[in-house]
Amino acid sequence: MKMLNELLGTRYPIIQGGMANIATGPFAAACSEAGALGLIGVGGMTPAMLEEEIAKCRSLTDKPFGVNIMLMNPAADDFADIVIREGVKVVTTGAGNPAKYMDKWKSAGIKVIPVVAAPSMARYMERNGADAVIAEGCESGGHIGEMTTMTLLPQSVDEVSIPVVAAGGIADRRQVKAAIALGACGIQVGTCLLASEECPIHENYKKAVIKAKGSDSIVTGRIGGAPVRILKNKMSREYLRREKEGADMMELEKYTLGSLRRAVFDGDVDTGSLMAGQTCGQIKEIRPVKAIFEELMEGIA
Ligand SMILES: Cc1cc2nc3c(=O)[nH]c(=O)nc-3n(C[C@H](O)[C@H](O)[C@H](O)COP(=O)(O)O)c2cc1C
């Protein structure tokens, strides 16, 4: 089996997950410099911002990096063209189906790696020309599906012949080994990078991730069909209360509007949305991304 680092030209078989409002050009560059594939996440960006972040990333590293396109972003069509124009080499996609962009991305020589939450989606993406898929289990932070990494990963591996990257619930080398044993060619991580020196989130957010125990995350939005894993706080409790009472989607949307930005930029740990996965219970300190990647890969790659 070809490992992810061979596919991507990176030192380690690791992708830094594209995190909305967090995965800037400088953060992606830091992760690429430290041996992973850094990703710029378009979540929360305008097309002009993406162009700027790509330029910043290029000024800081000559190592491979990519772009994560959240397909529910209204400017997805523009982002799809920018990655071609800018000569980006790797695109990952989240929250939707990238099939309509696949032909033009492939003609531009872009490696396309969609995030999938079900084995059937992995197969569908393979049929549409994906170079690999990221099977993301519901232990992960942010938007999630129903299956756990433990069940999704081997079933996705059985379903396709392209490489499968494991995501969700990975924050130390035991979990990396488990992912490889289940057939993964590499990993994508998000939560464990929140507590890195280079991660551009507010200190309060980092401290909340370090303080959280493994059972301190919760899923909002299940009723409305857009589940998101976040840390328990005043905001998540109030959201769930309103959801149970039958608040309509618009009201909930208004309530959460800007809540991730409040957490990321203002450090509001009460009414901000602290997206994080179940590995929060394993994260004990703020470290450079280089140390995090080295520890993940010790004795493996
Ligand atoms: C704060 C946060 C924001 C995220 N935003 C996005 C996003 O915009 N697009 C995406 O594809 N995945 C997003 N994710 C998922 C990550 O890219 C990654 O797949 C996930 O964090 C891996 O699981 P882990 O959190 O257990 O490490 C986000 C995750 C976190 C923690």
Ligand as a Chemical Component Dictionary entry (heavy atoms), coordinates in Angstrom:
data_LIG
# 
_chem_comp.id                   LIG 
_chem_comp.type                 NON-POLYMER 
_chem_comp.pdbx_formal_charge   0 
_chem_comp.three_letter_code    LIG 
# 
loop_
_chem_comp_atom.comp_id 
_chem_comp_atom.atom_id 
_chem_comp_atom.alt_atom_id 
_chem_comp_atom.type_symbol 
_chem_comp_atom.charge 
_chem_comp_atom.model_Cartn_x 
_chem_comp_atom.model_Cartn_y 
_chem_comp_atom.model_Cartn_z 
_chem_comp_atom.pdbx_ordinal 
LIG C1  C1  C 0 -12.340 23.736 15.046 1  
LIG C2  C2  C 0 -12.528 22.800 13.882 2  
LIG C3  C3  C 0 -12.973 23.300 12.653 3  
LIG C4  C4  C 0 -13.125 22.443 11.556 4  
LIG N1  N1  N 0 -13.498 22.964 10.335 5  
LIG C5  C5  C 0 -13.502 22.164 9.231  6  
LIG C6  C6  C 0 -13.716 22.716 7.942  7  
LIG O1  O1  O 0 -13.919 23.930 7.780  8  
LIG N2  N2  N 0 -13.687 21.866 6.866  9  
LIG C7  C7  C 0 -13.453 20.509 7.009  10 
LIG O2  O2  O 0 -13.440 19.783 6.007  11 
LIG N3  N3  N 0 -13.221 19.975 8.232  12 
LIG C8  C8  C 0 -13.229 20.773 9.331  13 
LIG N4  N4  N 0 -12.941 20.226 10.568 14 
LIG C9  C9  C 0 -12.541 18.802 10.660 15 
LIG C10 C10 C 0 -11.011 18.648 10.550 16 
LIG O3  O3  O 0 -10.556 19.047 9.280  17 
LIG C11 C11 C 0 -10.543 17.212 10.811 18 
LIG O4  O4  O 0 -11.035 16.316 9.837  19 
LIG C12 C12 C 0 -10.950 16.720 12.189 20 
LIG O5  O5  O 0 -10.688 17.705 13.150 21 
LIG C13 C13 C 0 -10.217 15.426 12.523 22 
LIG O6  O6  O 0 -10.680 14.863 13.721 23 
LIG P1  P1  P 0 -10.103 15.279 15.181 24 
LIG O7  O7  O 0 -10.772 16.574 15.506 25 
LIG O8  O8  O 0 -10.546 14.165 16.051 26 
LIG O9  O9  O 0 -8.609  15.403 15.073 27 
LIG C14 C14 C 0 -12.826 21.058 11.695 28 
LIG C15 C15 C 0 -12.398 20.572 12.944 29 
LIG C16 C16 C 0 -12.242 21.406 14.028 30 
LIG C17 C17 C 0 -11.747 20.848 15.336 31 
# 
loop_
_chem_comp_bond.comp_id 
_chem_comp_bond.atom_id_1 
_chem_comp_bond.atom_id_2 
_chem_comp_bond.value_order 
_chem_comp_bond.pdbx_ordinal 
LIG C1  C2  SING 1  
LIG C2  C3  SING 2  
LIG C2  C16 DOUB 3  
LIG C3  C4  DOUB 4  
LIG C4  N1  SING 5  
LIG C4  C14 SING 6  
LIG N1  C5  DOUB 7  
LIG C5  C6  SING 8  
LIG C5  C8  SING 9  
LIG C6  O1  DOUB 10 
LIG C6  N2  SING 11 
LIG N2  C7  SING 12 
LIG C7  O2  DOUB 13 
LIG C7  N3  SING 14 
LIG N3  C8  DOUB 15 
LIG C8  N4  SING 16 
LIG N4  C9  SING 17 
LIG N4  C14 SING 18 
LIG C9  C10 SING 19 
LIG C10 O3  SING 20 
LIG C10 C11 SING 21 
LIG C11 O4  SING 22 
LIG C11 C12 SING 23 
LIG C12 O5  SING 24 
LIG C12 C13 SING 25 
LIG C13 O6  SING 26 
LIG O6  P1  SING 27 
LIG P1  O7  DOUB 28 
LIG P1  O8  SING 29 
LIG P1  O9  SING 30 
LIG C14 C15 DOUB 31 
LIG C15 C16 SING 32 
LIG C16 C17 SING 33 
# 
